[in-house]
Amino acid sequence: IIPAKNEARNLPHLINSIFKQTAKAEIIVVNDGSDDNTSEVLKSFDVIEVKLDENPWNGKSFVCYTGVDYASHDLIMFMDADIEFTDSHALEQMITLYAEQHNSGVLSVQPRHKTKKTYEKLSAVFNLITVMGINVFSAFKSLNTLSTVFGPVMMTNQLDYKKTGGHRASKDKIIEGEGIFTAYQN
């Protein structure tokens, strides 16, 4: 499930990288009222496009939440449109990692991000602050005390997603991963 608002430039890169994966996937792009040529770009791919007329939650949480209704597989993955797989086995590796956690809960991945624009380079500072805030670098905290998940790439299953409320738990949060983390802890 790919939330997309004015992502016509990025989507071909991501979608083509998904098509090159050794594990096959159903691709659902939820178009959040784009006013660029996102819909036209998607017509050249074998994907499901869901068009939203409105987004009552503001941000991508509602977009992701809506996309789940169109998924036909138990295993669901959310990917931001501005990333892409650089290894043809990446999806397969993520599925294996998820299986190692008994195909339950949420698996989140902070991908390597190639920054092209100045504002993207600035976002690296906020990503670093987030990583530091979840005790990844603390010598005194266990990694089991992490307090968020990362939103660019997340994998879960439909049952857990619906049971926890998934992205609904983030509708009022500034940081999407914080709401999802809390929902999956309960």
N, C-alpha and C positions, 0 to 999 in steps of 0.2 A: 504494500500500500504506500503510494507516494503522494504526499500532499503537495499541491502545486499551485502557486499564485505567480503568474507572469514568469514561468520557467521555460519558455520556448527554447532558449539557448542551451539550457542545462539538460533537459530531458533526453535528447538524442544520445548524449554521452552515457547517461545512467542506463537507459533502456538497452542500448547496444551492449553495454558491459554485462547486463543481466542475461541477455541472449547468449553470451559467450560462456556462461557458467556451466559446469558439469552437472549441477543439480538444476532441474528445470523448475520454473516458477510461473505462477499466474500473476500478471502485472495489472494492478488497479491504480489508476491515476485519478485522484480526486481534485478536480479543477475548482479552486476556490475563487471563482469570479474573475478569472484572468481577463485583462483587457489587451493582452498582446496576442500573438498567434499560436498560443499553446494548443488549442483545439485542432488547428490545421496541422500542426506538427504531429500530433498524436494519431491522425488519420493514416499516416504512413507506417504505423506499427500495429502489431497484433496485441493490443492492450484493451482493457476495459476503461473507458473514461466515464467518470461520474461528475456531472456538473452541478455545483451548488449555486443556488440563487442568492442565498444569504448565509452568513456565518454568525449565529447569535452569541458565540463564546469569544469571538475575537482571537485570532491566532490559529495555530495549526491543530490544536487539540480536538476541536469539533470536526475538522476535516479528516483527521485520522479515525476518530470515533465513527464517523459516517461510513468510511471505507470498509470497515469490518462487516457491515451489512451485506456487502457485495462479494465477500470472500467465500470461496467454495471449499477451501482446505482448512483442516484443523490448525495447522501451523501458520501463524501470520507474522509478517515482518513489516516494520515501518522504516522507510528510508527517506531522508531528505533528498530533494531533487538535485542539490548541488554537489553530490558526491558520486563516485562511481567505483566499481570494482576494478582493481588493477591485476588481479590474479583470477584465473578461470576456476579455481577451486575454493574461492573465498566463501561462497554461499554454502557449499558442502561442508567446509570447516566449521561454519557457524552452526549448521544443523547438528554436527557431531558434538560441538560444545554444549548445545542445548540438551542433547540426549544425555550427556554426562551429568546434567543436573536433573535427570529423571523426566525430561520433557515437561517440566513444570516451572512455574514462576515466570520471570522475565530475564532475558539475557540482553544486556546493552553493551554496545561497542562504540568506543570513541575512535572514529576512523582517522587516518592520516588525512589532513586537509591541505590541499594545495591552495594557497592564498594567491589570488591574482589582483584583487582590487585593494586599495588602501583600507577601506572599512573592514575588509576581511582580515587583514593583517592586525588591525586593532582588536578584532574579536578574539584573537589568540590570547590576549591579556585576560579576558573574562573567562575563557576556557581554563586557563592556568589557575585562576582564582577558584573556580569551581572544583577543580581537581584537588587543590590544596585544602579546600573546605570540607572535603569528604574523607580526610585523614589518610590519603594514599601515601603521603610521605612522612607520616608520623611514626616515630620509633616506639611510641607509648600506646598506640591504639592497634587493635586487631583489624585486619581488613574486613572482618565480619561486621564492623560497626559503620560501614559506609552508609551515607544518608541520602543518596540520590541515585538515579540512573541517568544515562546520557540519552538525549533524544534523537540524534542523527540516525542511529541504527538500533532498532530494538526488535527482539523476537520474543514471541509468547505463543500460547495456544488459545483457541477461541473460548474454551471453558473457563480457564483462569481469567482471561480478559473480561469476559462477561460477569464472572463472579465478583471480581474486584471493582468493576466499573471502568477499568482501563483509563482512557483519556478523560472520561467524565470527572475523574478525581483531580484533573489539572485545569479544569475550565476557569477557575478563579486564581490560578497560580501564575506568577511571572516566569518561573522556571518549571517547565513541563515535567521534567524528570523527578522533581521533588514530589509532585502530586502522585505520580505513578508509583514511585518508591513507597510512599506511605500507604497507598491502596493495596499494594502487594504484600505489605507487612502485616496487614490485619487479617 
